[in-house]
Amino acid sequence: MFENWLIIAFVAPALWSIVNLIDVYFVSDVYRDEYDGALISGIFPLILWGSVPLGIVTFRLPESFALLLLSGAFFLFANFFYFKSLFRENDAALIQILWSLTIPFTILFSFVFLGDGLFGSQYFGIVLILFGVVQILLAERTEKWDVRGAAKSMLPSSAFLAGSFVLSEQAFRTSRDDFFSSYLVFALGMALGAIFVGFLGQRSFSDRFSQVTRLTKKYFFVFFLAELLALLGTIASQRAVDLSPSASLVATIESLSPVFIMCFSLLAVVFSSLFLGKFKRALYKDQITGAVTKIMAVITVAVGIYLVK
């Protein structure tokens, strides 16, 4: 099983979709605003540094320390705008489709900053990705989504995420740093980005930090579980790329994350109906609203990503 790239490739989007649904719940009932989500996302991964003194991981200062640090900060900024979008439209499947705009941004930044070129089929792939997003925008009225509101935040989120990808790619191109040491520096960059975000907005940094401390004490296990699932998803993704005949196949499978979100949401609705009464049923019903439109958009985006990668 652990040598089968196809099975492993499906593990990553499945785990990430569970994390997305945890975010949906916290946006609905726990976080006061996007700043809480960003601060938790940025500061909590620092717990992974505890693996170094325990001897679980050996840390070696990466050659590309600055690039990885900046990549982590950009990743945090992307998460900040992601949470901002969720507060506008708490539909993780919809948000993930909008997040596919990261691909065109990544290609643009790679072309501008790394000098990477494009083949003819890749241009067509970009068009398909954009068309998939347009499908969602056109369905806004019929499905009663606030797509345009969410998209305003997902554009900078996609841009920052693409910037993070390009920086990480450049870091791995120019050095042979091991994965876990690199990830720890990346996590440190996320924490620095979270501290920067904490000084923005109307609330004081001390108020935000106190709120994060309270939430961490109350939901430590859930935050730890979400961070662990996200990390395992990343490891599964890297392993699948290593074993697969083509990275494009892995990227295509990972683009199916919205489908996993809808499937898990459907299970949550059924489970809630059978055992928990009306507990959060409406929240997870929102994730499967407009399922046909979402699936059609996901298929279009997936084909586009296959051609681009």
Buried (B, 14 or more C-beta within 10 A) or exposed (E): EEEEBEEBBBBBBBBBBBBBBBBBBBBBEBBEBBBBBBBBBBBBBBBBBEBBEEEEBEBEEBBBBEBBBBBBBBBBBBBBBBBBBBBBBBBBBBBBBBBBBBBBBBBBBBEEEEEEEBEEEBEBBBEBBBBBBEBBEEBBEEBEBBBEBBBBBBBBBBBBBBBBBBBBBBBBEEBEBEEBBBBBBBBBBBBBBBBBBBEEEEBEBEEBBEBBEEBBEEBEEBBEBBBBBBBBBBBBBBBBBEBBEEEBBBBBBBBBBBBBBBBBBBEBBEEBEEEEEEEBBEBBBBBBBBBEBBBBBBBBBBBBBBBBB
